[in-house]
Amino acid sequence: MAESVYRVTEVVGVSSDSWEQAARNAVETVGKSVRDLRIAEVTREDVTIVDGKISEF
């Protein structure tokens, strides 16, 4: 097996719709400046609450 080196870059995605859309936003944005993206890992999910309701994921 060939040896490889991988770079780990942390990005934060935000969406007013869902966690899935927040992840899509992050990957699409970072994909504009980082080449050969192959894997994304969601490590944390949280929400912003305004007036007792979720406003952002």
Biopython code that builds the backbone (N, CA, C, O; Angstrom):
import numpy as np
from Bio.PDB.StructureBuilder import StructureBuilder

atoms = [
    (1, "MET", "N", (0.839, -1.179, 0.000)),
    (1, "MET", "CA", (0.000, 0.000, 0.000)),
    (1, "MET", "C", (0.886, 1.244, 0.000)),
    (1, "MET", "O", (1.824, 1.342, 0.791)),
    (2, "ALA", "N", (0.593, 2.180, -0.874)),
    (2, "ALA", "CA", (1.380, 3.413, -0.969)),
    (2, "ALA", "C", (1.120, 4.295, 0.245)),
    (2, "ALA", "O", (0.005, 4.363, 0.761)),
    (3, "GLU", "N", (2.159, 4.955, 0.679)),
    (3, "GLU", "CA", (2.003, 5.885, 1.794)),
    (3, "GLU", "C", (1.402, 7.179, 1.280)),
    (3, "GLU", "O", (1.675, 7.598, 0.155)),
    (4, "SER", "N", (0.587, 7.805, 2.101)),
    (4, "SER", "CA", (-0.078, 9.043, 1.707)),
    (4, "SER", "C", (-0.041, 10.032, 2.845)),
    (4, "SER", "O", (0.120, 9.664, 4.009)),
    (5, "VAL", "N", (-0.192, 11.279, 2.497)),
    (5, "VAL", "CA", (-0.306, 12.360, 3.475)),
    (5, "VAL", "C", (-1.581, 13.116, 3.157)),
    (5, "VAL", "O", (-1.846, 13.451, 2.003)),
    (6, "TYR", "N", (-2.361, 13.380, 4.177)),
    (6, "TYR", "CA", (-3.606, 14.100, 4.002)),
    (6, "TYR", "C", (-3.605, 15.354, 4.853)),
    (6, "TYR", "O", (-3.047, 15.380, 5.949)),
    (7, "ARG", "N", (-4.225, 16.371, 4.343)),
    (7, "ARG", "CA", (-4.377, 17.622, 5.083)),
    (7, "ARG", "C", (-5.780, 17.660, 5.664)),
    (7, "ARG", "O", (-6.743, 17.317, 4.978)),
    (8, "VAL", "N", (-5.908, 18.070, 6.913)),
    (8, "VAL", "CA", (-7.203, 18.208, 7.563)),
    (8, "VAL", "C", (-7.489, 19.697, 7.715)),
    (8, "VAL", "O", (-6.715, 20.428, 8.332)),
    (9, "THR", "N", (-8.597, 20.133, 7.151)),
    (9, "THR", "CA", (-8.997, 21.537, 7.207)),
    (9, "THR", "C", (-10.359, 21.608, 7.876)),
    (9, "THR", "O", (-11.281, 20.893, 7.482)),
    (10, "GLU", "N", (-10.495, 22.441, 8.858)),
    (10, "GLU", "CA", (-11.774, 22.589, 9.553)),
    (10, "GLU", "C", (-12.523, 23.776, 8.974)),
    (10, "GLU", "O", (-11.974, 24.872, 8.861)),
    (11, "VAL", "N", (-13.775, 23.555, 8.608)),
    (11, "VAL", "CA", (-14.637, 24.628, 8.115)),
    (11, "VAL", "C", (-15.962, 24.559, 8.862)),
    (11, "VAL", "O", (-16.326, 23.518, 9.408)),
    (12, "VAL", "N", (-16.663, 25.657, 8.880)),
    (12, "VAL", "CA", (-17.961, 25.725, 9.546)),
    (12, "VAL", "C", (-18.995, 26.150, 8.516)),
    (12, "VAL", "O", (-18.840, 27.182, 7.862)),
    (13, "GLY", "N", (-20.042, 25.363, 8.373)),
    (13, "GLY", "CA", (-21.143, 25.700, 7.471)),
    (13, "GLY", "C", (-22.346, 26.131, 8.276)),
    (13, "GLY", "O", (-22.587, 25.631, 9.375)),
    (14, "VAL", "N", (-23.099, 27.062, 7.722)),
    (14, "VAL", "CA", (-24.292, 27.584, 8.398)),
    (14, "VAL", "C", (-25.455, 27.572, 7.413)),
    (14, "VAL", "O", (-25.274, 27.836, 6.225)),
    (15, "SER", "N", (-26.639, 27.267, 7.908)),
    (15, "SER", "CA", (-27.841, 27.290, 7.089)),
    (15, "SER", "C", (-29.037, 27.598, 7.970)),
    (15, "SER", "O", (-29.067, 27.231, 9.145)),
    (16, "SER", "N", (-30.012, 28.266, 7.402)),
    (16, "SER", "CA", (-31.264, 28.480, 8.137)),
    (16, "SER", "C", (-32.240, 27.338, 7.882)),
    (16, "SER", "O", (-33.346, 27.340, 8.422)),
    (17, "ASP", "N", (-31.837, 26.343, 7.051)),
    (17, "ASP", "CA", (-32.728, 25.236, 6.696)),
    (17, "ASP", "C", (-32.451, 23.940, 7.451)),
    (17, "ASP", "O", (-33.366, 23.351, 8.027)),
    (18, "SER", "N", (-31.165, 23.482, 7.453)),
    (18, "SER", "CA", (-30.884, 22.166, 8.036)),
    (18, "SER", "C", (-29.387, 21.969, 8.215)),
    (18, "SER", "O", (-28.580, 22.738, 7.693)),
    (19, "TRP", "N", (-29.020, 20.906, 8.976)),
    (19, "TRP", "CA", (-27.613, 20.541, 9.126)),
    (19, "TRP", "C", (-27.054, 20.057, 7.794)),
    (19, "TRP", "O", (-25.902, 20.324, 7.453)),
    (20, "GLU", "N", (-27.894, 19.340, 7.046)),
    (20, "GLU", "CA", (-27.442, 18.849, 5.750)),
    (20, "GLU", "C", (-27.069, 20.004, 4.828)),
    (20, "GLU", "O", (-26.048, 19.947, 4.141)),
    (21, "GLN", "N", (-27.885, 21.044, 4.809)),
    (21, "GLN", "CA", (-27.596, 22.199, 3.970)),
    (21, "GLN", "C", (-26.375, 22.957, 4.491)),
    (21, "GLN", "O", (-25.599, 23.497, 3.702)),
    (22, "ALA", "N", (-26.203, 23.000, 5.798)),
    (22, "ALA", "CA", (-25.011, 23.637, 6.366)),
    (22, "ALA", "C", (-23.754, 22.897, 5.912)),
    (22, "ALA", "O", (-22.753, 23.528, 5.571)),
    (23, "ALA", "N", (-23.798, 21.568, 5.905)),
    (23, "ALA", "CA", (-22.657, 20.773, 5.441)),
    (23, "ALA", "C", (-22.413, 21.021, 3.956)),
    (23, "ALA", "O", (-21.269, 21.182, 3.533)),
    (24, "ARG", "N", (-23.481, 21.052, 3.166)),
    (24, "ARG", "CA", (-23.341, 21.339, 1.732)),
    (24, "ARG", "C", (-22.701, 22.705, 1.506)),
    (24, "ARG", "O", (-21.813, 22.847, 0.665)),
    (25, "ASN", "N", (-23.149, 23.700, 2.248)),
    (25, "ASN", "CA", (-22.603, 25.051, 2.110)),
    (25, "ASN", "C", (-21.111, 25.057, 2.411)),
    (25, "ASN", "O", (-20.335, 25.688, 1.694)),
    (26, "ALA", "N", (-20.710, 24.364, 3.461)),
    (26, "ALA", "CA", (-19.292, 24.321, 3.832)),
    (26, "ALA", "C", (-18.461, 23.650, 2.746)),
    (26, "ALA", "O", (-17.416, 24.169, 2.354)),
    (27, "VAL", "N", (-18.920, 22.495, 2.256)),
    (27, "VAL", "CA", (-18.162, 21.752, 1.249)),
    (27, "VAL", "C", (-18.100, 22.531, -0.063)),
    (27, "VAL", "O", (-17.043, 22.598, -0.691)),
    (28, "GLU", "N", (-19.210, 23.114, -0.480)),
    (28, "GLU", "CA", (-19.210, 23.871, -1.734)),
    (28, "GLU", "C", (-18.308, 25.096, -1.647)),
    (28, "GLU", "O", (-17.623, 25.430, -2.614)),
    (29, "THR", "N", (-18.301, 25.760, -0.512)),
    (29, "THR", "CA", (-17.465, 26.948, -0.358)),
    (29, "THR", "C", (-15.988, 26.579, -0.329)),
    (29, "THR", "O", (-15.185, 27.193, -1.031)),
    (30, "VAL", "N", (-15.620, 25.586, 0.473)),
    (30, "VAL", "CA", (-14.202, 25.215, 0.562)),
    (30, "VAL", "C", (-13.728, 24.586, -0.748)),
    (30, "VAL", "O", (-12.545, 24.669, -1.078)),
    (31, "GLY", "N", (-14.634, 23.962, -1.495)),
    (31, "GLY", "CA", (-14.284, 23.359, -2.768)),
    (31, "GLY", "C", (-13.824, 24.367, -3.813)),
    (31, "GLY", "O", (-13.192, 23.992, -4.801)),
    (32, "LYS", "N", (-14.134, 25.630, -3.605)),
    (32, "LYS", "CA", (-13.697, 26.680, -4.530)),
    (32, "LYS", "C", (-12.211, 26.986, -4.390)),
    (32, "LYS", "O", (-11.593, 27.516, -5.313)),
    (33, "SER", "N", (-11.635, 26.653, -3.231)),
    (33, "SER", "CA", (-10.228, 26.994, -3.018)),
    (33, "SER", "C", (-9.340, 25.791, -2.656)),
    (33, "SER", "O", (-8.115, 25.919, -2.652)),
    (34, "VAL", "N", (-9.922, 24.651, -2.359)),
    (34, "VAL", "CA", (-9.147, 23.452, -2.015)),
    (34, "VAL", "C", (-9.445, 22.394, -3.070)),
    (34, "VAL", "O", (-10.609, 22.120, -3.361)),
    (35, "ARG", "N", (-8.411, 21.804, -3.639)),
    (35, "ARG", "CA", (-8.614, 20.830, -4.711)),
    (35, "ARG", "C", (-8.679, 19.401, -4.162)),
    (35, "ARG", "O", (-8.215, 19.125, -3.056)),
    (36, "ASP", "N", (-9.242, 18.532, -4.930)),
    (36, "ASP", "CA", (-9.298, 17.091, -4.647)),
    (36, "ASP", "C", (-9.979, 16.750, -3.323)),
    (36, "ASP", "O", (-9.502, 15.882, -2.592)),
    (37, "LEU", "N", (-11.077, 17.414, -3.009)),
    (37, "LEU", "CA", (-11.837, 17.039, -1.814)),
    (37, "LEU", "C", (-12.450, 15.666, -2.036)),
    (37, "LEU", "O", (-12.998, 15.390, -3.103)),
    (38, "ARG", "N", (-12.357, 14.798, -1.019)),
    (38, "ARG", "CA", (-12.910, 13.452, -1.156)),
    (38, "ARG", "C", (-13.769, 13.040, 0.019)),
    (38, "ARG", "O", (-14.692, 12.243, -0.151)),
    (39, "ILE", "N", (-13.498, 13.554, 1.203)),
    (39, "ILE", "CA", (-14.232, 13.129, 2.391)),
    (39, "ILE", "C", (-14.531, 14.355, 3.256)),
    (39, "ILE", "O", (-13.702, 15.255, 3.392)),
    (40, "ALA", "N", (-15.721, 14.369, 3.832)),
    (40, "ALA", "CA", (-16.067, 15.396, 4.816)),
    (40, "ALA", "C", (-16.599, 14.680, 6.050)),
    (40, "ALA", "O", (-17.344, 13.707, 5.938)),
    (41, "GLU", "N", (-16.226, 15.148, 7.189)),
    (41, "GLU", "CA", (-16.673, 14.554, 8.446)),
    (41, "GLU", "C", (-17.360, 15.642, 9.275)),
    (41, "GLU", "O", (-16.778, 16.694, 9.540)),
    (42, "VAL", "N", (-18.580, 15.380, 9.671)),
    (42, "VAL", "CA", (-19.295, 16.304, 10.554)),
    (42, "VAL", "C", (-18.929, 15.927, 11.981)),
    (42, "VAL", "O", (-19.204, 14.813, 12.429)),
    (43, "THR", "N", (-18.310, 16.855, 12.686)),
    (43, "THR", "CA", (-17.858, 16.540, 14.037)),
    (43, "THR", "C", (-18.736, 17.167, 15.105)),
    (43, "THR", "O", (-18.707, 16.747, 16.262)),
    (44, "ARG", "N", (-19.511, 18.161, 14.726)),
    (44, "ARG", "CA", (-20.342, 18.823, 15.726)),
    (44, "ARG", "C", (-21.547, 19.435, 15.046)),
    (44, "ARG", "O", (-21.435, 20.004, 13.960)),
    (45, "GLU", "N", (-22.681, 19.322, 15.673)),
    (45, "GLU", "CA", (-23.906, 19.952, 15.188)),
    (45, "GLU", "C", (-24.472, 20.788, 16.321)),
    (45, "GLU", "O", (-24.613, 20.315, 17.448)),
    (46, "ASP", "N", (-24.793, 22.030, 16.012)),
    (46, "ASP", "CA", (-25.460, 22.859, 17.008)),
    (46, "ASP", "C", (-26.399, 23.816, 16.302)),
    (46, "ASP", "O", (-26.392, 23.917, 15.075)),
    (47, "VAL", "N", (-27.195, 24.508, 17.071)),
    (47, "VAL", "CA", (-28.187, 25.424, 16.511)),
    (47, "VAL", "C", (-28.106, 26.775, 17.215)),
    (47, "VAL", "O", (-27.644, 26.885, 18.351)),
    (48, "THR", "N", (-28.569, 27.790, 16.507)),
    (48, "THR", "CA", (-28.716, 29.115, 17.090)),
    (48, "THR", "C", (-30.195, 29.295, 17.420)),
    (48, "THR", "O", (-31.060, 29.031, 16.586)),
    (49, "ILE", "N", (-30.474, 29.739, 18.622)),
    (49, "ILE", "CA", (-31.857, 29.896, 19.065)),
    (49, "ILE", "C", (-32.143, 31.378, 19.270)),
    (49, "ILE", "O", (-31.413, 32.077, 19.974)),
    (50, "VAL", "N", (-33.220, 31.844, 18.642)),
    (50, "VAL", "CA", (-33.655, 33.231, 18.783)),
    (50, "VAL", "C", (-35.126, 33.211, 19.186)),
    (50, "VAL", "O", (-35.945, 32.594, 18.504)),
    (51, "ASP", "N", (-35.464, 33.869, 20.271)),
    (51, "ASP", "CA", (-36.831, 33.926, 20.771)),
    (51, "ASP", "C", (-37.430, 32.534, 20.948)),
    (51, "ASP", "O", (-38.602, 32.314, 20.641)),
    (52, "GLY", "N", (-36.627, 31.599, 21.442)),
    (52, "GLY", "CA", (-37.106, 30.258, 21.726)),
    (52, "GLY", "C", (-37.276, 29.358, 20.524)),
    (52, "GLY", "O", (-37.800, 28.253, 20.656)),
    (53, "LYS", "N", (-36.839, 29.808, 19.333)),
    (53, "LYS", "CA", (-36.959, 28.998, 18.123)),
    (53, "LYS", "C", (-35.601, 28.894, 17.429)),
    (53, "LYS", "O", (-34.769, 29.795, 17.523)),
    (54, "ILE", "N", (-35.399, 27.784, 16.737)),
    (54, "ILE", "CA", (-34.147, 27.598, 15.995)),
    (54, "ILE", "C", (-34.139, 28.545, 14.808)),
    (54, "ILE", "O", (-35.076, 28.580, 14.010)),
    (55, "SER", "N", (-33.055, 29.315, 14.708)),
    (55, "SER", "CA", (-32.926, 30.235, 13.572)),
    (55, "SER", "C", (-31.852, 29.792, 12.590)),
    (55, "SER", "O", (-31.932, 30.113, 11.404)),
    (56, "GLU", "N", (-30.843, 29.058, 13.065)),
    (56, "GLU", "CA", (-29.783, 28.575, 12.186)),
    (56, "GLU", "C", (-29.251, 27.242, 12.671)),
    (56, "GLU", "O", (-29.265, 26.944, 13.865)),
    (57, "PHE", "N", (-28.779, 26.443, 11.719)),
    (57, "PHE", "CA", (-28.159, 25.162, 12.005)),
    (57, "PHE", "C", (-26.670, 25.289, 11.801)),
    (57, "PHE", "O", (-25.937, 24.318, 11.987)),
]
sb = StructureBuilder()
sb.init_structure("model")
sb.init_model(0)
sb.init_chain("A")
sb.init_seg("    ")
for serial, (resi, resn, name, xyz) in enumerate(atoms, 1):
    if name == "N":
        sb.init_residue(resn, " ", resi, " ")
    sb.init_atom(name, np.array(xyz, "f"), 0.0, 1.0, " ", f" {name:<3s}", serial, name[0])
structure = sb.get_structure()
